[in-house]
Amino acid sequence: LKILTINGAYQMHLEKERGSIVPGKYADFIYADQDVFAKDGNGNYLVTDSQLMDVKVIKTYFEGK
């Protein structure tokens, strides 16, 4: 996910404007049908790398809209 977020913004020299959700940056993000950051009791992600392709995007926000 970092490749698609902060690292992607960094490669395009946009890390001061995009790539993470913090005050002062554009709010570009998606609302998905699964929490891709959720972990089990052992610290393993519940959605594995190979399952990320199956996560459905419900809504996309670009520049906060």
mmCIF file as Biopython writes it, N, C-alpha, C and O atoms, coordinates in Angstrom:
data_model
#
loop_
_atom_site.group_PDB
_atom_site.id
_atom_site.type_symbol
_atom_site.label_atom_id
_atom_site.label_alt_id
_atom_site.label_comp_id
_atom_site.label_asym_id
_atom_site.label_entity_id
_atom_site.label_seq_id
_atom_site.pdbx_PDB_ins_code
_atom_site.Cartn_x
_atom_site.Cartn_y
_atom_site.Cartn_z
_atom_site.occupancy
_atom_site.B_iso_or_equiv
_atom_site.auth_seq_id
_atom_site.auth_asym_id
_atom_site.pdbx_PDB_model_num
ATOM 1   N N  . LEU A ? 1  ? 0.806   -1.198  0.000  1.0 0.0 1  A 1 
ATOM 2   C CA . LEU A ? 1  ? 0.000   0.000   0.000  1.0 0.0 1  A 1 
ATOM 3   C C  . LEU A ? 1  ? 0.850   1.264   0.000  1.0 0.0 1  A 1 
ATOM 4   O O  . LEU A ? 1  ? 0.461   2.284   -0.567 1.0 0.0 1  A 1 
ATOM 5   N N  . LYS A ? 2  ? 2.015   1.188   0.641  1.0 0.0 2  A 1 
ATOM 6   C CA . LYS A ? 2  ? 2.882   2.369   0.636  1.0 0.0 2  A 1 
ATOM 7   C C  . LYS A ? 2  ? 3.344   2.713   -0.781 1.0 0.0 2  A 1 
ATOM 8   O O  . LYS A ? 2  ? 3.550   3.882   -1.106 1.0 0.0 2  A 1 
ATOM 9   N N  . ILE A ? 3  ? 3.503   1.696   -1.612 1.0 0.0 3  A 1 
ATOM 10  C CA . ILE A ? 3  ? 3.900   1.944   -3.002 1.0 0.0 3  A 1 
ATOM 11  C C  . ILE A ? 3  ? 2.860   2.803   -3.700 1.0 0.0 3  A 1 
ATOM 12  O O  . ILE A ? 3  ? 3.200   3.664   -4.512 1.0 0.0 3  A 1 
ATOM 13  N N  . LEU A ? 4  ? 1.584   2.569   -3.381 1.0 0.0 4  A 1 
ATOM 14  C CA . LEU A ? 4  ? 0.502   3.297   -4.040 1.0 0.0 4  A 1 
ATOM 15  C C  . LEU A ? 4  ? 0.160   4.615   -3.356 1.0 0.0 4  A 1 
ATOM 16  O O  . LEU A ? 4  ? -0.604  5.406   -3.909 1.0 0.0 4  A 1 
ATOM 17  N N  . THR A ? 5  ? 0.700   4.868   -2.182 1.0 0.0 5  A 1 
ATOM 18  C CA . THR A ? 5  ? 0.337   6.075   -1.439 1.0 0.0 5  A 1 
ATOM 19  C C  . THR A ? 5  ? 1.532   7.008   -1.302 1.0 0.0 5  A 1 
ATOM 20  O O  . THR A ? 5  ? 1.861   7.732   -2.242 1.0 0.0 5  A 1 
ATOM 21  N N  . ILE A ? 6  ? 2.174   7.000   -0.162 1.0 0.0 6  A 1 
ATOM 22  C CA . ILE A ? 6  ? 3.235   7.963   0.104  1.0 0.0 6  A 1 
ATOM 23  C C  . ILE A ? 6  ? 4.436   7.773   -0.817 1.0 0.0 6  A 1 
ATOM 24  O O  . ILE A ? 6  ? 5.050   8.756   -1.232 1.0 0.0 6  A 1 
ATOM 25  N N  . ASN A ? 7  ? 4.782   6.532   -1.143 1.0 0.0 7  A 1 
ATOM 26  C CA . ASN A ? 7  ? 5.926   6.319   -2.042 1.0 0.0 7  A 1 
ATOM 27  C C  . ASN A ? 7  ? 5.621   6.798   -3.461 1.0 0.0 7  A 1 
ATOM 28  O O  . ASN A ? 7  ? 6.492   7.349   -4.134 1.0 0.0 7  A 1 
ATOM 29  N N  . GLY A ? 8  ? 4.382   6.586   -3.913 1.0 0.0 8  A 1 
ATOM 30  C CA . GLY A ? 8  ? 3.984   7.086   -5.228 1.0 0.0 8  A 1 
ATOM 31  C C  . GLY A ? 8  ? 4.016   8.604   -5.273 1.0 0.0 8  A 1 
ATOM 32  O O  . GLY A ? 8  ? 4.474   9.192   -6.252 1.0 0.0 8  A 1 
ATOM 33  N N  . ALA A ? 9  ? 3.532   9.236   -4.217 1.0 0.0 9  A 1 
ATOM 34  C CA . ALA A ? 9  ? 3.565   10.700  -4.141 1.0 0.0 9  A 1 
ATOM 35  C C  . ALA A ? 9  ? 5.011   11.197  -4.138 1.0 0.0 9  A 1 
ATOM 36  O O  . ALA A ? 9  ? 5.334   12.194  -4.784 1.0 0.0 9  A 1 
ATOM 37  N N  . TYR A ? 10 ? 5.872   10.498  -3.412 1.0 0.0 10 A 1 
ATOM 38  C CA . TYR A ? 10 ? 7.289   10.872  -3.347 1.0 0.0 10 A 1 
ATOM 39  C C  . TYR A ? 10 ? 7.939   10.801  -4.729 1.0 0.0 10 A 1 
ATOM 40  O O  . TYR A ? 10 ? 8.690   11.698  -5.112 1.0 0.0 10 A 1 
ATOM 41  N N  . GLN A ? 11 ? 7.652   9.742   -5.471 1.0 0.0 11 A 1 
ATOM 42  C CA . GLN A ? 11 ? 8.244   9.592   -6.803 1.0 0.0 11 A 1 
ATOM 43  C C  . GLN A ? 11 ? 7.803   10.699  -7.754 1.0 0.0 11 A 1 
ATOM 44  O O  . GLN A ? 11 ? 8.534   11.066  -8.674 1.0 0.0 11 A 1 
ATOM 45  N N  . MET A ? 12 ? 6.614   11.222  -7.528 1.0 0.0 12 A 1 
ATOM 46  C CA . MET A ? 12 ? 6.114   12.307  -8.378 1.0 0.0 12 A 1 
ATOM 47  C C  . MET A ? 12 ? 6.403   13.684  -7.770 1.0 0.0 12 A 1 
ATOM 48  O O  . MET A ? 12 ? 5.916   14.702  -8.261 1.0 0.0 12 A 1 
ATOM 49  N N  . HIS A ? 13 ? 7.202   13.703  -6.693 1.0 0.0 13 A 1 
ATOM 50  C CA . HIS A ? 13 ? 7.560   14.937  -5.985 1.0 0.0 13 A 1 
ATOM 51  C C  . HIS A ? 13 ? 6.316   15.666  -5.464 1.0 0.0 13 A 1 
ATOM 52  O O  . HIS A ? 13 ? 6.265   16.896  -5.467 1.0 0.0 13 A 1 
ATOM 53  N N  . LEU A ? 14 ? 5.311   14.897  -5.016 1.0 0.0 14 A 1 
ATOM 54  C CA . LEU A ? 14 ? 4.077   15.463  -4.483 1.0 0.0 14 A 1 
ATOM 55  C C  . LEU A ? 14 ? 3.856   15.091  -3.016 1.0 0.0 14 A 1 
ATOM 56  O O  . LEU A ? 14 ? 2.753   15.260  -2.497 1.0 0.0 14 A 1 
ATOM 57  N N  . GLU A ? 15 ? 4.889   14.588  -2.350 1.0 0.0 15 A 1 
ATOM 58  C CA . GLU A ? 15 ? 4.722   14.099  -0.978 1.0 0.0 15 A 1 
ATOM 59  C C  . GLU A ? 15 ? 4.335   15.199  0.005  1.0 0.0 15 A 1 
ATOM 60  O O  . GLU A ? 15 ? 3.825   14.896  1.083  1.0 0.0 15 A 1 
ATOM 61  N N  . LYS A ? 16 ? 4.561   16.472  -0.337 1.0 0.0 16 A 1 
ATOM 62  C CA . LYS A ? 16 ? 4.145   17.565  0.550  1.0 0.0 16 A 1 
ATOM 63  C C  . LYS A ? 16 ? 2.656   17.873  0.396  1.0 0.0 16 A 1 
ATOM 64  O O  . LYS A ? 16 ? 2.063   18.532  1.250  1.0 0.0 16 A 1 
ATOM 65  N N  . GLU A ? 17 ? 2.048   17.390  -0.703 1.0 0.0 17 A 1 
ATOM 66  C CA . GLU A ? 17 ? 0.638   17.663  -0.989 1.0 0.0 17 A 1 
ATOM 67  C C  . GLU A ? 17 ? -0.245  16.426  -0.879 1.0 0.0 17 A 1 
ATOM 68  O O  . GLU A ? 17 ? -1.426  16.536  -0.553 1.0 0.0 17 A 1 
ATOM 69  N N  . ARG A ? 18 ? 0.327   15.235  -1.154 1.0 0.0 18 A 1 
ATOM 70  C CA . ARG A ? 18 ? -0.465  14.013  -1.268 1.0 0.0 18 A 1 
ATOM 71  C C  . ARG A ? 18 ? 0.272   12.830  -0.655 1.0 0.0 18 A 1 
ATOM 72  O O  . ARG A ? 18 ? 1.433   12.948  -0.264 1.0 0.0 18 A 1 
ATOM 73  N N  . GLY A ? 19 ? -0.410  11.688  -0.572 1.0 0.0 19 A 1 
ATOM 74  C CA . GLY A ? 19 ? 0.244   10.449  -0.168 1.0 0.0 19 A 1 
ATOM 75  C C  . GLY A ? 19 ? -0.051  9.995   1.241  1.0 0.0 19 A 1 
ATOM 76  O O  . GLY A ? 19 ? 0.189   8.834   1.575  1.0 0.0 19 A 1 
ATOM 77  N N  . SER A ? 20 ? -0.568  10.885  2.082  1.0 0.0 20 A 1 
ATOM 78  C CA . SER A ? 20 ? -0.956  10.518  3.440  1.0 0.0 20 A 1 
ATOM 79  C C  . SER A ? 20 ? -2.075  11.450  3.881  1.0 0.0 20 A 1 
ATOM 80  O O  . SER A ? 20 ? -2.244  12.538  3.332  1.0 0.0 20 A 1 
ATOM 81  N N  . ILE A ? 21 ? -2.830  11.017  4.869  1.0 0.0 21 A 1 
ATOM 82  C CA . ILE A ? 21 ? -3.952  11.812  5.365  1.0 0.0 21 A 1 
ATOM 83  C C  . ILE A ? 21 ? -3.489  12.573  6.606  1.0 0.0 21 A 1 
ATOM 84  O O  . ILE A ? 21 ? -3.508  12.046  7.719  1.0 0.0 21 A 1 
ATOM 85  N N  . VAL A ? 22 ? -3.078  13.807  6.394  1.0 0.0 22 A 1 
ATOM 86  C CA . VAL A ? 22 ? -2.665  14.688  7.481  1.0 0.0 22 A 1 
ATOM 87  C C  . VAL A ? 22 ? -3.166  16.097  7.167  1.0 0.0 22 A 1 
ATOM 88  O O  . VAL A ? 22 ? -3.409  16.411  6.001  1.0 0.0 22 A 1 
ATOM 89  N N  . PRO A ? 23 ? -3.327  16.950  8.180  1.0 0.0 23 A 1 
ATOM 90  C CA . PRO A ? 23 ? -3.779  18.313  7.926  1.0 0.0 23 A 1 
ATOM 91  C C  . PRO A ? 23 ? -2.877  19.031  6.929  1.0 0.0 23 A 1 
ATOM 92  O O  . PRO A ? 23 ? -1.651  18.945  7.005  1.0 0.0 23 A 1 
ATOM 93  N N  . GLY A ? 24 ? -3.500  19.736  6.001  1.0 0.0 24 A 1 
ATOM 94  C CA . GLY A ? 24 ? -2.755  20.509  5.007  1.0 0.0 24 A 1 
ATOM 95  C C  . GLY A ? 24 ? -2.539  19.798  3.690  1.0 0.0 24 A 1 
ATOM 96  O O  . GLY A ? 24 ? -2.148  20.429  2.708  1.0 0.0 24 A 1 
ATOM 97  N N  . LYS A ? 25 ? -2.787  18.490  3.647  1.0 0.0 25 A 1 
ATOM 98  C CA . LYS A ? 25 ? -2.647  17.744  2.392  1.0 0.0 25 A 1 
ATOM 99  C C  . LYS A ? 25 ? -4.019  17.514  1.772  1.0 0.0 25 A 1 
ATOM 100 O O  . LYS A ? 25 ? -5.042  17.536  2.456  1.0 0.0 25 A 1 
ATOM 101 N N  . TYR A ? 26 ? -4.015  17.292  0.460  1.0 0.0 26 A 1 
ATOM 102 C CA . TYR A ? 26 ? -5.259  16.935  -0.216 1.0 0.0 26 A 1 
ATOM 103 C C  . TYR A ? 26 ? -5.756  15.603  0.327  1.0 0.0 26 A 1 
ATOM 104 O O  . TYR A ? 26 ? -4.966  14.701  0.605  1.0 0.0 26 A 1 
ATOM 105 N N  . ALA A ? 27 ? -7.054  15.489  0.472  1.0 0.0 27 A 1 
ATOM 106 C CA . ALA A ? 27 ? -7.646  14.251  0.992  1.0 0.0 27 A 1 
ATOM 107 C C  . ALA A ? 27 ? -8.030  13.358  -0.179 1.0 0.0 27 A 1 
ATOM 108 O O  . ALA A ? 27 ? -9.175  13.374  -0.631 1.0 0.0 27 A 1 
ATOM 109 N N  . ASP A ? 28 ? -7.080  12.586  -0.665 1.0 0.0 28 A 1 
ATOM 110 C CA . ASP A ? 28 ? -7.312  11.609  -1.725 1.0 0.0 28 A 1 
ATOM 111 C C  . ASP A ? 28 ? -7.313  10.233  -1.076 1.0 0.0 28 A 1 
ATOM 112 O O  . ASP A ? 28 ? -6.283  9.788   -0.569 1.0 0.0 28 A 1 
ATOM 113 N N  . PHE A ? 29 ? -8.450  9.556   -1.083 1.0 0.0 29 A 1 
ATOM 114 C CA . PHE A ? 29 ? -8.517  8.236   -0.468 1.0 0.0 29 A 1 
ATOM 115 C C  . PHE A ? 29 ? -9.746  7.498   -0.973 1.0 0.0 29 A 1 
ATOM 116 O O  . PHE A ? 29 ? -10.606 8.068   -1.644 1.0 0.0 29 A 1 
ATOM 117 N N  . ILE A ? 30 ? -9.808  6.219   -0.634 1.0 0.0 30 A 1 
ATOM 118 C CA . ILE A ? 30 ? -10.957 5.403   -1.005 1.0 0.0 30 A 1 
ATOM 119 C C  . ILE A ? 30 ? -11.631 4.880   0.251  1.0 0.0 30 A 1 
ATOM 120 O O  . ILE A ? 30 ? -11.022 4.792   1.317  1.0 0.0 30 A 1 
ATOM 121 N N  . TYR A ? 31 ? -12.897 4.535   0.100  1.0 0.0 31 A 1 
ATOM 122 C CA . TYR A ? 31 ? -13.652 3.829   1.130  1.0 0.0 31 A 1 
ATOM 123 C C  . TYR A ? 31 ? -13.870 2.433   0.578  1.0 0.0 31 A 1 
ATOM 124 O O  . TYR A ? 31 ? -14.492 2.274   -0.472 1.0 0.0 31 A 1 
ATOM 125 N N  . ALA A ? 32 ? -13.364 1.414   1.272  1.0 0.0 32 A 1 
ATOM 126 C CA . ALA A ? 32 ? -13.396 0.042   0.764  1.0 0.0 32 A 1 
ATOM 127 C C  . ALA A ? 32 ? -14.326 -0.834  1.596  1.0 0.0 32 A 1 
ATOM 128 O O  . ALA A ? 32 ? -14.728 -0.472  2.702  1.0 0.0 32 A 1 
ATOM 129 N N  . ASP A ? 33 ? -14.656 -1.997  1.034  1.0 0.0 33 A 1 
ATOM 130 C CA . ASP A ? 33 ? -15.570 -2.915  1.723  1.0 0.0 33 A 1 
ATOM 131 C C  . ASP A ? 33 ? -14.883 -3.752  2.793  1.0 0.0 33 A 1 
ATOM 132 O O  . ASP A ? 33 ? -15.547 -4.503  3.508  1.0 0.0 33 A 1 
ATOM 133 N N  . GLN A ? 34 ? -13.561 -3.633  2.913  1.0 0.0 34 A 1 
ATOM 134 C CA . GLN A ? 34 ? -12.812 -4.361  3.939  1.0 0.0 34 A 1 
ATOM 135 C C  . GLN A ? 34 ? -11.742 -3.449  4.523  1.0 0.0 34 A 1 
ATOM 136 O O  . GLN A ? 34 ? -11.229 -2.563  3.839  1.0 0.0 34 A 1 
ATOM 137 N N  . ASP A ? 35 ? -11.414 -3.666  5.771  1.0 0.0 35 A 1 
ATOM 138 C CA . ASP A ? 35 ? -10.340 -2.924  6.414  1.0 0.0 35 A 1 
ATOM 139 C C  . ASP A ? 35 ? -9.023  -3.623  6.095  1.0 0.0 35 A 1 
ATOM 140 O O  . ASP A ? 35 ? -8.705  -4.658  6.679  1.0 0.0 35 A 1 
ATOM 141 N N  . VAL A ? 36 ? -8.265  -3.056  5.170  1.0 0.0 36 A 1 
ATOM 142 C CA . VAL A ? 36 ? -7.029  -3.706  4.717  1.0 0.0 36 A 1 
ATOM 143 C C  . VAL A ? 36 ? -5.893  -3.563  5.729  1.0 0.0 36 A 1 
ATOM 144 O O  . VAL A ? 36 ? -4.822  -4.137  5.536  1.0 0.0 36 A 1 
ATOM 145 N N  . PHE A ? 37 ? -6.114  -2.806  6.802  1.0 0.0 37 A 1 
ATOM 146 C CA . PHE A ? 37 ? -5.097  -2.646  7.832  1.0 0.0 37 A 1 
ATOM 147 C C  . PHE A ? 37 ? -5.391  -3.476  9.076  1.0 0.0 37 A 1 
ATOM 148 O O  . PHE A ? 37 ? -4.583  -3.492  10.005 1.0 0.0 37 A 1 
ATOM 149 N N  . ALA A ? 38 ? -6.532  -4.166  9.113  1.0 0.0 38 A 1 
ATOM 150 C CA . ALA A ? 38 ? -6.903  -4.972  10.284 1.0 0.0 38 A 1 
ATOM 151 C C  . ALA A ? 38 ? -5.957  -6.160  10.432 1.0 0.0 38 A 1 
ATOM 152 O O  . ALA A ? 38 ? -5.556  -6.787  9.452  1.0 0.0 38 A 1 
ATOM 153 N N  . LYS A ? 39 ? -5.615  -6.451  11.689 1.0 0.0 39 A 1 
ATOM 154 C CA . LYS A ? 39 ? -4.714  -7.567  11.983 1.0 0.0 39 A 1 
ATOM 155 C C  . LYS A ? 39 ? -5.371  -8.530  12.958 1.0 0.0 39 A 1 
ATOM 156 O O  . LYS A ? 39 ? -6.267  -8.152  13.713 1.0 0.0 39 A 1 
ATOM 157 N N  . ASP A ? 40 ? -4.916  -9.778  12.933 1.0 0.0 40 A 1 
ATOM 158 C CA . ASP A ? 40 ? -5.397  -10.770 13.893 1.0 0.0 40 A 1 
ATOM 159 C C  . ASP A ? 40 ? -4.577  -10.666 15.176 1.0 0.0 40 A 1 
ATOM 160 O O  . ASP A ? 40 ? -3.717  -9.792  15.288 1.0 0.0 40 A 1 
ATOM 161 N N  . GLY A ? 41 ? -4.830  -11.536 16.132 1.0 0.0 41 A 1 
ATOM 162 C CA . GLY A ? 41 ? -4.138  -11.511 17.413 1.0 0.0 41 A 1 
ATOM 163 C C  . GLY A ? 41 ? -2.642  -11.725 17.326 1.0 0.0 41 A 1 
ATOM 164 O O  . GLY A ? 41 ? -1.917  -11.385 18.261 1.0 0.0 41 A 1 
ATOM 165 N N  . ASN A ? 42 ? -2.163  -12.285 16.218 1.0 0.0 42 A 1 
ATOM 166 C CA . ASN A ? 42 ? -0.732  -12.534 16.032 1.0 0.0 42 A 1 
ATOM 167 C C  . ASN A ? 42 ? -0.038  -11.428 15.244 1.0 0.0 42 A 1 
ATOM 168 O O  . ASN A ? 42 ? 1.161   -11.510 14.976 1.0 0.0 42 A 1 
ATOM 169 N N  . GLY A ? 43 ? -0.796  -10.391 14.872 1.0 0.0 43 A 1 
ATOM 170 C CA . GLY A ? 43 ? -0.204  -9.289  14.115 1.0 0.0 43 A 1 
ATOM 171 C C  . GLY A ? 43 ? -0.192  -9.491  12.616 1.0 0.0 43 A 1 
ATOM 172 O O  . GLY A ? 43 ? 0.424   -8.708  11.893 1.0 0.0 43 A 1 
ATOM 173 N N  . ASN A ? 44 ? -0.868  -10.536 12.130 1.0 0.0 44 A 1 
ATOM 174 C CA . ASN A ? 44 ? -0.940  -10.789 10.693 1.0 0.0 44 A 1 
ATOM 175 C C  . ASN A ? 44 ? -2.127  -10.038 10.102 1.0 0.0 44 A 1 
ATOM 176 O O  . ASN A ? 44 ? -3.192  -9.965  10.714 1.0 0.0 44 A 1 
ATOM 177 N N  . TYR A ? 45 ? -1.939  -9.490  8.926  1.0 0.0 45 A 1 
ATOM 178 C CA . TYR A ? 45 ? -3.037  -8.790  8.256  1.0 0.0 45 A 1 
ATOM 179 C C  . TYR A ? 45 ? -4.138  -9.780  7.900  1.0 0.0 45 A 1 
ATOM 180 O O  . TYR A ? 45 ? -3.865  -10.882 7.424  1.0 0.0 45 A 1 
ATOM 181 N N  . LEU A ? 46 ? -5.385  -9.379  8.134  1.0 0.0 46 A 1 
ATOM 182 C CA . LEU A ? 46 ? -6.523  -10.236 7.801  1.0 0.0 46 A 1 
ATOM 183 C C  . LEU A ? 46 ? -6.727  -10.318 6.284  1.0 0.0 46 A 1 
ATOM 184 O O  . LEU A ? 46 ? -7.147  -11.354 5.769  1.0 0.0 46 A 1 
ATOM 185 N N  . VAL A ? 47 ? -6.436  -9.246  5.585  1.0 0.0 47 A 1 
ATOM 186 C CA . VAL A ? 47 ? -6.475  -9.252  4.118  1.0 0.0 47 A 1 
ATOM 187 C C  . VAL A ? 47 ? -5.038  -9.420  3.652  1.0 0.0 47 A 1 
ATOM 188 O O  . VAL A ? 47 ? -4.205  -8.538  3.862  1.0 0.0 47 A 1 
ATOM 189 N N  . THR A ? 48 ? -4.749  -10.545 3.024  1.0 0.0 48 A 1 
ATOM 190 C CA . THR A ? 48 ? -3.379  -10.824 2.576  1.0 0.0 48 A 1 
ATOM 191 C C  . THR A ? 48 ? -3.067  -10.056 1.298  1.0 0.0 48 A 1 
ATOM 192 O O  . THR A ? 48 ? -3.968  -9.535  0.640  1.0 0.0 48 A 1 
ATOM 193 N N  . ASP A ? 49 ? -1.798  -9.992  0.955  1.0 0.0 49 A 1 
ATOM 194 C CA . ASP A ? 49 ? -1.385  -9.315  -0.274 1.0 0.0 49 A 1 
ATOM 195 C C  . ASP A ? 49 ? -2.128  -9.851  -1.484 1.0 0.0 49 A 1 
ATOM 196 O O  . ASP A ? 49 ? -2.561  -9.078  -2.339 1.0 0.0 49 A 1 
ATOM 197 N N  . SER A ? 50 ? -2.279  -11.163 -1.567 1.0 0.0 50 A 1 
ATOM 198 C CA . SER A ? 50 ? -2.948  -11.761 -2.722 1.0 0.0 50 A 1 
ATOM 199 C C  . SER A ? 50 ? -4.449  -11.483 -2.735 1.0 0.0 50 A 1 
ATOM 200 O O  . SER A ? 50 ? -5.090  -11.623 -3.777 1.0 0.0 50 A 1 
ATOM 201 N N  . GLN A ? 51 ? -5.020  -11.091 -1.591 1.0 0.0 51 A 1 
ATOM 202 C CA . GLN A ? 51 ? -6.450  -10.787 -1.519 1.0 0.0 51 A 1 
ATOM 203 C C  . GLN A ? 51 ? -6.753  -9.313  -1.774 1.0 0.0 51 A 1 
ATOM 204 O O  . GLN A ? 51 ? -7.919  -8.950  -1.930 1.0 0.0 51 A 1 
ATOM 205 N N  . LEU A ? 52 ? -5.743  -8.463  -1.820 1.0 0.0 52 A 1 
ATOM 206 C CA . LEU A ? 52 ? -5.981  -7.032  -2.021 1.0 0.0 52 A 1 
ATOM 207 C C  . LEU A ? 52 ? -6.740  -6.745  -3.311 1.0 0.0 52 A 1 
ATOM 208 O O  . LEU A ? 52 ? -7.546  -5.816  -3.363 1.0 0.0 52 A 1 
ATOM 209 N N  . MET A ? 53 ? -6.490  -7.528  -4.337 1.0 0.0 53 A 1 
ATOM 210 C CA . MET A ? 53 ? -7.175  -7.322  -5.623 1.0 0.0 53 A 1 
ATOM 211 C C  . MET A ? 53 ? -8.678  -7.535  -5.502 1.0 0.0 53 A 1 
ATOM 212 O O  . MET A ? 53 ? -9.436  -7.017  -6.322 1.0 0.0 53 A 1 
ATOM 213 N N  . ASP A ? 54 ? -9.122  -8.282  -4.505 1.0 0.0 54 A 1 
ATOM 214 C CA . ASP A ? 54 ? -10.539 -8.581  -4.335 1.0 0.0 54 A 1 
ATOM 215 C C  . ASP A ? 54 ? -11.279 -7.561  -3.480 1.0 0.0 54 A 1 
ATOM 216 O O  . ASP A ? 54 ? -12.504 -7.623  -3.370 1.0 0.0 54 A 1 
ATOM 217 N N  . VAL A ? 55 ? -10.557 -6.627  -2.874 1.0 0.0 55 A 1 
ATOM 218 C CA . VAL A ? 55 ? -11.198 -5.587  -2.071 1.0 0.0 55 A 1 
ATOM 219 C C  . VAL A ? 55 ? -11.933 -4.639  -3.020 1.0 0.0 55 A 1 
ATOM 220 O O  . VAL A ? 55 ? -11.370 -4.156  -4.002 1.0 0.0 55 A 1 
ATOM 221 N N  . LYS A ? 56 ? -13.190 -4.389  -2.705 1.0 0.0 56 A 1 
ATOM 222 C CA . LYS A ? 56 ? -14.014 -3.546  -3.573 1.0 0.0 56 A 1 
ATOM 223 C C  . LYS A ? 56 ? -14.028 -2.111  -3.057 1.0 0.0 56 A 1 
ATOM 224 O O  . LYS A ? 56 ? -14.212 -1.863  -1.865 1.0 0.0 56 A 1 
ATOM 225 N N  . VAL A ? 57 ? -13.831 -1.177  -3.976 1.0 0.0 57 A 1 
ATOM 226 C CA . VAL A ? 57 ? -13.888 0.241   -3.659 1.0 0.0 57 A 1 
ATOM 227 C C  . VAL A ? 57 ? -15.350 0.672   -3.681 1.0 0.0 57 A 1 
ATOM 228 O O  . VAL A ? 57 ? -16.046 0.493   -4.681 1.0 0.0 57 A 1 
ATOM 229 N N  . ILE A ? 58 ? -15.804 1.239   -2.572 1.0 0.0 58 A 1 
ATOM 230 C CA . ILE A ? 58 ? -17.182 1.697   -2.477 1.0 0.0 58 A 1 
ATOM 231 C C  . ILE A ? 58 ? -17.302 3.151   -2.914 1.0 0.0 58 A 1 
ATOM 232 O O  . ILE A ? 58 ? -18.260 3.527   -3.589 1.0 0.0 58 A 1 
ATOM 233 N N  . LYS A ? 59 ? -16.327 3.961   -2.525 1.0 0.0 59 A 1 
ATOM 234 C CA . LYS A ? 59 ? -16.353 5.369   -2.891 1.0 0.0 59 A 1 
ATOM 235 C C  . LYS A ? 59 ? -14.930 5.888   -2.969 1.0 0.0 59 A 1 
ATOM 236 O O  . LYS A ? 59 ? -14.062 5.457   -2.211 1.0 0.0 59 A 1 
ATOM 237 N N  . THR A ? 60 ? -14.691 6.819   -3.894 1.0 0.0 60 A 1 
ATOM 238 C CA . THR A ? 60 ? -13.386 7.460   -4.060 1.0 0.0 60 A 1 
ATOM 239 C C  . THR A ? 60 ? -13.514 8.936   -3.722 1.0 0.0 60 A 1 
ATOM 240 O O  . THR A ? 60 ? -14.448 9.606   -4.164 1.0 0.0 60 A 1 
ATOM 241 N N  . TYR A ? 61 ? -12.575 9.435   -2.942 1.0 0.0 61 A 1 
ATOM 242 C CA . TYR A ? 61 ? -12.529 10.853  -2.610 1.0 0.0 61 A 1 
ATOM 243 C C  . TYR A ? 61 ? -11.261 11.439  -3.235 1.0 0.0 61 A 1 
ATOM 244 O O  . TYR A ? 61 ? -10.160 10.935  -3.015 1.0 0.0 61 A 1 
ATOM 245 N N  . PHE A ? 62 ? -11.428 12.489  -4.004 1.0 0.0 62 A 1 
ATOM 246 C CA . PHE A ? 62 ? -10.299 13.157  -4.645 1.0 0.0 62 A 1 
ATOM 247 C C  . PHE A ? 62 ? -10.327 14.627  -4.223 1.0 0.0 62 A 1 
ATOM 248 O O  . PHE A ? 62 ? -11.309 15.335  -4.446 1.0 0.0 62 A 1 
ATOM 249 N N  . GLU A ? 63 ? -9.254  15.057  -3.622 1.0 0.0 63 A 1 
ATOM 250 C CA . GLU A ? 63 ? -9.160  16.409  -3.071 1.0 0.0 63 A 1 
ATOM 251 C C  . GLU A ? 63 ? -10.305 16.701  -2.111 1.0 0.0 63 A 1 
ATOM 252 O O  . GLU A ? 63 ? -10.837 17.810  -2.073 1.0 0.0 63 A 1 
ATOM 253 N N  . GLY A ? 64 ? -10.674 15.682  -1.334 1.0 0.0 64 A 1 
ATOM 254 C CA . GLY A ? 64 ? -11.686 15.824  -0.306 1.0 0.0 64 A 1 
ATOM 255 C C  . GLY A ? 64 ? -13.121 15.791  -0.784 1.0 0.0 64 A 1 
ATOM 256 O O  . GLY A ? 64 ? -14.034 16.021  0.009  1.0 0.0 64 A 1 
ATOM 257 N N  . LYS A ? 65 ? -13.352 15.510  -2.068 1.0 0.0 65 A 1 
ATOM 258 C CA . LYS A ? 65 ? -14.715 15.509  -2.621 1.0 0.0 65 A 1 
ATOM 259 C C  . LYS A ? 65 ? -15.055 14.162  -3.216 1.0 0.0 65 A 1 
ATOM 260 O O  . LYS A ? 65 ? -16.159 13.974  -3.727 1.0 0.0 65 A 1 
#
